[in-house]
Amino acid sequence: MKAILVVALGFMASPALAQPEFTVDQSKVYVTTPETCQALEKDGADALSDANVSVMTFAGGIRSLEHSCEFFDVKTHATNRSFFASAVCEGLDEIYPDTFAITPYDDKTIQVVSSYDAMMQVSGTYEPTSPIGNPGAILYHRCDNLSEIPVD
């Protein structure tokens, strides 16, 4: 019994396995497909003509061909690596408020979770689209070669 207690105390005293500390570069452009980075560099804003492409910047928000969310406030917290953004979104014939949780997913990808999309998916109004199983979540890939979208 003492041996079990000693082993248990040893596990509690040992340092926890550290998760990698990925960071989010707020100055970069993030896109829903990695190939879009090269298309934006080559074609500028014309690359956004694909309905399946969304672009996100911390300064502006989220843009796609038929949908946009303008960020009004992006907040951080000293003890958390995630961000909280409040936004007003517009789609075809609709406007609504939304909030977003933005967190690092890996070294070049962020996970962006829309409270509006999560609610619509959980209620059955929208089909789930998240590749990672988190309702309302979309993965955005950092464009290391861009800090803004080139416009001709």
C-alpha positions in Angstrom: 0.0 0.0 0.0 2.8 2.4 0.8 4.4 1.6 -2.5 1.3 2.6 -4.4 1.1 5.9 -2.4 4.8 6.7 -3.1 4.2 6.0 -6.9 1.1 8.2 -6.9 2.8 11.0 -5.1 5.7 10.7 -7.5 3.4 11.2 -10.5 1.8 14.2 -8.9 5.2 15.8 -8.2 6.6 15.2 -11.7 6.1 17.9 -14.2 3.2 17.5 -16.6 3.9 16.7 -20.2 4.0 20.0 -21.8 1.8 20.8 -24.8 3.5 22.6 -27.6 3.1 26.3 -27.3 1.9 27.4 -30.7 1.5 31.1 -31.3 -0.8 33.1 -33.5 0.6 35.8 -35.7 -2.1 38.5 -35.8 -0.3 40.3 -38.6 -0.8 37.5 -41.2 -3.6 36.5 -43.6 -5.3 33.2 -42.8 -7.2 31.2 -45.4 -9.4 28.0 -45.4 -7.1 26.1 -47.9 -3.3 26.3 -48.0 -3.4 26.6 -51.8 -5.2 29.9 -51.5 -2.0 31.6 -50.2 -0.3 31.1 -53.5 -3.4 32.1 -55.5 -3.7 35.4 -53.4 0.0 36.1 -54.0 -0.4 35.5 -57.8 -3.9 36.9 -58.5 -4.6 39.2 -55.5 -8.2 39.8 -54.6 -9.4 38.0 -57.8 -8.5 34.7 -56.0 -11.5 35.2 -53.8 -13.9 34.4 -56.6 -14.1 30.8 -55.4 -17.2 30.3 -53.2 -15.3 27.7 -51.0 -12.6 30.2 -49.9 -12.7 32.3 -46.8 -10.0 34.7 -45.7 -9.5 36.0 -42.1 -7.4 38.8 -40.8 -7.4 40.0 -37.2 -7.7 43.6 -38.4 -10.7 43.0 -40.6 -12.4 39.8 -39.9 -13.7 37.0 -42.2 -14.5 37.4 -45.9 -15.8 35.1 -48.5 -17.6 35.5 -51.8 -21.1 35.5 -50.2 -20.4 36.1 -46.5 -18.4 38.5 -44.3 -17.9 39.1 -40.6 -16.4 42.4 -39.5 -14.5 42.1 -36.2 -15.3 44.9 -33.9 -13.2 43.8 -30.9 -10.5 41.2 -30.5 -9.4 40.4 -27.0 -6.7 38.3 -25.4 -6.1 37.2 -21.9 -2.7 37.0 -20.2 -3.2 33.4 -19.0 -4.7 32.0 -22.2 -3.4 31.6 -25.8 -6.8 32.0 -27.4 -8.5 35.1 -28.7 -12.1 36.3 -28.4 -13.6 38.3 -31.2 -17.0 40.0 -31.5 -18.4 40.7 -34.9 -21.3 41.7 -37.1 -21.8 39.3 -40.0 -23.6 39.6 -43.3 -24.7 37.0 -45.7 -27.3 36.8 -48.4 -30.3 38.8 -47.1 -29.2 38.5 -43.5 -27.2 40.4 -40.8 -26.5 39.1 -37.3 -24.1 39.4 -34.4 -21.5 36.7 -33.8 -18.7 35.8 -31.5 -15.6 33.8 -32.3 -13.1 31.8 -30.3 -9.7 31.7 -32.1 -7.0 29.4 -30.9 -3.8 27.9 -32.3 -4.4 24.4 -33.8 -0.8 23.7 -34.9 2.3 25.8 -35.8 0.6 27.2 -39.0 -3.1 26.6 -38.4 -5.7 28.3 -36.2 -9.1 27.0 -35.2 -11.9 29.6 -35.5 -15.2 28.7 -33.8 -18.3 30.7 -34.6 -20.9 30.7 -31.8 -23.6 31.4 -34.4 -22.5 28.4 -36.7 -22.1 26.1 -33.6 -25.7 26.9 -32.5 -27.1 26.4 -36.0 -25.3 23.1 -36.4 -26.3 21.8 -32.9 -29.9 22.8 -33.6 -29.9 20.9 -36.9 -30.5 24.0 -39.0 -27.0 23.7 -40.7 -25.2 20.5 -41.6 -22.0 20.0 -39.5 -19.0 21.0 -41.6 -16.1 20.9 -39.1 -13.3 18.6 -40.2 -12.3 18.2 -36.5 -15.8 17.5 -35.1 -16.1 20.7 -33.1 -19.5 22.4 -34.0 -18.9 25.8 -35.6 -15.2 25.2 -36.1 -13.2 26.0 -39.2 -9.5 25.6 -39.7 -7.6 28.6 -41.2 -4.1 28.2 -42.6 -1.5 31.0 -42.2 -0.1 32.6 -45.4 3.5 33.3 -44.4 4.1 35.2 -47.6 1.2 37.7 -47.0 0.3 40.3 -44.4 -2.4 41.8 -46.5 -4.4 40.8 -49.7 -2.8 42.4 -52.8 -5.4 44.5 -54.7 -4.6 45.8 -58.2 
